Amino acid sequence: MKTTTLTSREFNQDTGRAKKAAALGPVFITDRGKPAHVLLSIEEYQRLTGGQGSIVDALGLPPGVEDIEVEFPRPRERHRPADFS
């Protein structure tokens, strides 16, 4: 795995170079000489994160199901203040 370091200016002027370098390994983007960001390929990102998406993705539910509103009934019991005596 090859690591590449680019300044913010180099990154802004040649994003194509950064994308090509990210295919070979992480690209560190510096700001005033200090690492500020890391560019990774999507494959490397998914490998590092375990490829986890949202809970909807993990459950294999159809798109749009996350917009369903669910109402839960309120409990009928009233909570009483604690008696510390």
Secondary structure, 3 states (H helix, E strand, C coil): CCCEEEEHHHHHHCHHHHHHHHCCCCEEEEECCEEEEEECCHHHHHHHHCCCCCHHHHHCCCCCHHHCCCCCCCCCCCCCCCCCC
